[in-house]
Amino acid sequence: MSKGETLLEVSGVKVDFNIKPDGAMPWTKPLKLHAVNDVSFDLKRGETLGIVGESGCGKSTLARAIISLVPTSGGSIVWLGDELVGLSKSEMRPHRKEIQMIFQDPLASLDPRMNIGEIIAEPLKTHFPRTPKKEIVERVKEMMSKVGLLPNLVNRYPHEFSGGQCQRIGIARALILNPKLIICDEPVSALDVSIQAQVINLLKELQNELGLSLIFIAHDLSVVKHVSDRIMVLYLGNAMEISSSAELYSHPRHPYTNLLISAVPIPDPEIELNREISLIEGELPSPLSPPSGCVFRTRCPKAQAICAAEKPEMKSETKDHMVACHFPD
């Protein structure tokens, strides 16, 4: 497969959950929580798509829907020409070795009863059970070296490692199957700043070396900026804007994107002290009862009557820059 060829096509994906209020009677009709609503994007080989937004905007749910960890309520997910929506567990299994995931909490994602050699080898044993033991040992050591871990630590347990080292273990586990796509679900949010930089640089190096595609999820735009080729901004389960990283930061079109970028710190004390910061007013609405029309209108400084009456469609502003807003900047 050549670099730039489309790996993943997501079209109109929806994810709804039926939620019963606390203390509700058994016969009470459940409420519908709209976690992801009509999201579309594509991903090419070797590309990194950043997905950003506030906590609770549906980033992680969308990631889990792509790999069938949560069921979709509508839409299409096409991986290398094959539709994934509606596949059974056994039908999905051949695709799982091509799409791996790195989770947010590095320590919580590792089984404390297994040493790291067993943890890293587990995907290989699951998908290729006939692999000789000697080959598995060599592959594990190779992966440990690749992510910056000493192979002689193979028999240690997760609690003996730092948070950054545990995330490297998670990366090694994801890489051992030679996947084409790795979904990084806020992989550095639980780490301090210096360790964040190390893990991000490691991911970029591995991407260049192995030709990986990445979906990088975060709520911090300053982190996403340095790792992503394109960025999609989510709000309350809806895509607000999609653009190249450079274009999004230099010419953000959606008011929500503008406000997010305004909150990113500038690494110059004098400029940071004197600049004006625009804050997002109000509270994030409940996904159980999202606003009519544009879901951001209740907090948008530019909202008008049409914003309550009509949901804006995702439209192209310039080449490769799309925005869902009635009054884009």
C-alpha positions in Angstrom: 0.0 0.0 0.0 1.4 3.4 -1.0 1.8 6.3 1.3 -1.2 8.6 1.1 -3.6 5.8 0.2 -6.9 6.0 2.2 -7.0 3.4 5.1 -10.1 4.5 7.0 -13.3 6.2 5.9 -15.8 7.2 8.6 -19.2 8.5 7.3 -22.0 9.9 9.4 -21.2 7.8 12.5 -23.6 8.0 15.4 -23.2 6.5 18.9 -26.2 6.6 21.3 -26.6 5.1 24.7 -29.8 4.4 26.6 -29.5 5.8 30.1 -31.9 5.4 33.0 -31.8 8.2 35.7 -30.7 7.3 39.2 -33.6 5.9 41.2 -35.8 5.4 38.2 -38.4 2.7 38.3 -37.8 -0.5 36.2 -40.6 0.5 33.8 -39.2 4.0 33.3 -38.4 4.7 29.7 -34.6 5.2 29.3 -33.2 8.5 28.0 -31.1 8.6 24.9 -27.6 10.0 25.3 -26.1 11.3 22.0 -22.4 10.6 22.5 -21.4 10.9 18.8 -23.6 12.6 16.2 -23.0 12.3 12.5 -19.2 12.5 12.4 -17.3 11.9 9.1 -13.6 11.9 8.2 -11.0 9.9 6.4 -7.4 8.9 7.2 -4.5 8.1 4.9 -1.5 5.9 5.3 1.2 7.6 7.3 -1.1 10.5 8.4 -1.9 11.7 11.9 -5.4 13.0 12.6 -5.7 14.9 15.8 -9.1 14.9 17.6 -9.6 17.7 20.1 -12.4 19.0 22.3 -13.5 19.4 25.9 -13.9 16.4 28.2 -17.2 14.7 27.5 -17.3 15.7 23.8 -17.2 12.1 22.5 -13.6 11.8 21.5 -13.0 8.5 23.3 -16.4 7.1 22.3 -15.7 7.8 18.7 -12.3 6.0 19.0 -13.9 2.9 20.6 -16.6 2.9 17.9 -14.0 2.7 15.2 -12.6 -0.6 16.7 -16.0 -1.9 17.7 -15.5 -1.6 21.4 -18.9 0.2 21.5 -21.7 -0.4 19.0 -22.6 2.4 16.5 -26.2 3.6 16.1 -25.7 4.7 12.5 -23.2 5.5 9.8 -20.4 3.6 8.1 -16.8 2.7 9.0 -14.8 1.4 6.1 -11.3 -0.1 6.8 -9.3 -0.9 3.7 -12.5 -1.3 1.7 -14.2 -3.5 4.2 -17.3 -2.3 6.2 -16.8 -2.8 9.9 -20.2 -1.7 11.1 -22.3 -4.8 11.9 -19.5 -7.3 12.0 -19.6 -10.0 14.7 -16.7 -10.4 17.1 -15.3 -13.3 15.0 -15.7 -11.3 11.8 -14.0 -8.3 13.4 -11.0 -10.3 14.7 -8.9 -10.2 11.5 -9.1 -6.4 11.5 -8.1 -6.0 15.1 -4.5 -6.9 14.5 -4.3 -4.0 12.0 -5.8 -1.4 14.3 -4.4 -1.1 17.9 -5.1 1.3 20.7 -3.0 3.1 23.4 -5.1 4.0 26.4 -5.2 7.2 28.6 -4.1 5.7 31.9 -0.9 3.8 31.3 -0.9 1.8 34.6 -4.6 1.0 34.6 -4.4 -0.4 31.1 -1.8 -3.0 32.2 -2.7 -6.2 34.0 -0.9 -6.1 37.4 -0.7 -9.9 37.6 1.3 -10.2 34.4 5.0 -9.2 33.9 5.7 -6.9 31.0 7.0 -9.6 28.8 3.6 -11.4 29.1 1.8 -8.1 28.6 3.6 -7.2 25.4 3.4 -10.8 24.1 -0.3 -11.2 24.7 -1.6 -9.8 21.4 0.9 -12.0 19.5 -0.3 -15.1 21.4 -3.9 -14.2 20.8 -3.7 -13.6 17.0 -0.9 -15.9 16.2 -1.1 -18.7 18.7 1.2 -21.0 16.8 4.2 -18.6 17.0 7.2 -20.4 18.5 8.0 -19.4 22.1 11.6 -18.4 21.1 10.3 -16.1 18.4 7.8 -14.5 20.8 10.7 -13.8 23.3 12.8 -12.2 20.5 9.9 -10.1 19.3 9.1 -8.9 22.8 12.8 -7.9 23.4 12.8 -6.2 20.0 9.7 -4.1 20.8 11.1 -3.2 24.2 14.3 -1.9 22.6 12.3 0.0 20.0 10.3 1.9 22.6 13.3 2.7 24.8 13.0 -0.1 27.5 15.8 -2.3 28.5 15.1 -5.9 27.5 16.5 -7.3 30.8 13.5 -5.7 32.6 11.2 -8.2 30.8 10.3 -10.1 34.0 9.3 -7.0 36.1 5.7 -6.0 36.8 3.9 -2.8 35.9 4.0 -1.3 39.5 7.8 -1.3 39.3 7.8 1.2 36.4 7.1 5.0 36.2 4.0 6.4 34.3 6.1 7.2 31.2 7.7 3.7 31.2 4.2 2.1 31.5 3.0 4.1 28.5 6.1 2.8 26.6 5.0 -0.7 27.6 1.5 0.1 26.2 3.1 1.3 22.9 5.2 -1.8 22.6 2.1 -4.0 23.2 0.3 -2.1 20.4 3.2 -2.3 18.0 4.0 -6.0 18.3 1.4 -7.0 15.7 2.8 -4.5 13.2 -0.5 -2.6 12.9 -1.3 -0.1 10.2 -3.2 2.2 12.5 -2.8 3.1 16.2 -5.5 5.0 18.0 -3.9 7.1 20.8 -6.6 7.9 23.4 -5.1 10.8 25.4 -1.8 8.9 25.8 0.0 11.7 27.5 -2.7 13.4 29.7 -1.7 11.4 32.8 2.0 12.3 32.4 4.1 15.3 33.4 5.2 17.7 30.7 8.8 16.4 30.2 7.5 12.8 29.9 4.8 14.0 27.5 7.4 15.3 25.1 9.4 12.0 25.3 6.3 9.9 24.5 5.2 12.2 21.7 8.6 12.2 20.1 8.7 8.4 20.4 5.4 8.1 18.6 6.6 10.4 15.8 9.8 8.4 15.4 8.0 5.1 15.2 5.5 6.5 12.8 8.3 7.7 10.4 10.1 4.4 10.8 7.1 2.0 10.4 4.8 4.1 8.2 2.0 4.1 10.8 -1.2 6.1 10.7 -2.3 7.7 14.0 -5.5 9.0 15.4 -4.3 11.2 18.3 -7.0 12.2 20.8 -6.4 15.0 23.3 -8.0 18.0 24.9 -4.8 20.0 24.8 -4.4 21.8 21.4 -0.8 22.7 22.1 0.0 18.9 22.2 -2.1 18.1 19.2 -0.5 20.8 17.1 3.0 19.3 17.1 1.9 15.7 16.3 -0.9 16.1 13.8 -1.2 16.6 10.0 -4.9 17.4 10.3 -7.1 18.2 13.2 -10.8 17.6 13.8 -12.5 19.7 16.6 -15.4 17.9 18.4 -18.1 19.5 20.6 -20.9 17.6 22.2 -20.4 14.7 19.8 -20.5 16.9 16.7 -17.6 17.8 14.3 -17.2 21.6 14.3 -14.1 22.0 12.1 -11.6 19.9 10.2 -8.4 21.3 8.7 -4.7 20.9 8.3 -2.9 21.6 11.6 -1.1 24.7 10.2 -4.3 26.1 8.7 -6.4 25.5 11.8 -4.0 27.4 14.0 -3.4 30.3 11.6 -7.0 30.7 10.4 -9.5 29.0 12.7 -13.0 29.5 11.3 -15.3 28.2 14.0 -15.9 30.3 17.1 -15.4 27.2 19.3 -12.0 26.6 17.7 -11.1 30.2 18.2 -11.8 30.0 21.9 -9.9 26.8 22.3 -6.8 28.2 20.6 -7.1 31.4 22.7 -6.7 29.3 25.9 -3.5 27.7 24.7 -0.6 29.1 26.8 2.2 31.0 24.9 5.7 30.1 26.1 6.8 33.7 26.5 6.1 35.1 30.0 5.7 38.7 28.9 3.3 38.0 26.0 1.4 35.5 28.1 1.0 38.1 30.9 -0.3 40.9 28.6 -2.4 39.0 26.1 -6.2 38.9 26.2 -7.7 35.5 26.7 -11.3 34.7 25.5 -13.0 32.3 27.8 -15.8 29.9 26.9 -18.9 31.1 28.7 -21.4 28.8 30.4 -21.5 25.1 31.1 -21.3 22.2 28.6 -24.9 21.2 27.9 -26.0 17.6 28.7 -25.7 15.2 25.8 -29.1 13.8 27.1 -30.8 17.0 25.8 -28.5 18.8 23.4 -29.4 22.3 22.1 -31.4 22.5 18.9 -29.7 23.7 15.8 -26.1 24.3 16.4 -25.0 22.5 19.6 -22.5 25.3 20.4 -25.0 28.1 20.2 -25.7 28.3 23.9 -22.1 29.3 24.5 -21.3 31.0 21.2 -20.6 34.8 21.1 -21.9 35.0 17.5 -25.1 33.0 17.9 -28.2 34.3 16.1 -31.8 33.0 15.6 -30.8 30.8 12.7 -28.4 29.0 15.0 -31.3 27.7 17.1 -33.4 26.8 14.1 -31.0 25.0 11.8 -28.1 22.7 12.4 -25.2 24.0 10.2 -23.8 21.6 7.6 -20.1 20.9 7.4 -19.0 23.0 4.4 -15.7 23.6 2.7 -14.2 27.1 3.3 -11.0 26.5 1.5 -9.3 23.4 0.1 -9.1 20.8 2.9 -10.7 23.2 5.4 -14.3 22.4 6.5 -16.4 24.1 9.1 -19.9 23.6 10.5 -21.0 27.1 11.3 -23.6 29.6 10.0 -21.2 32.5 10.6 -17.6 31.3 10.2 -14.8 33.7 10.8 
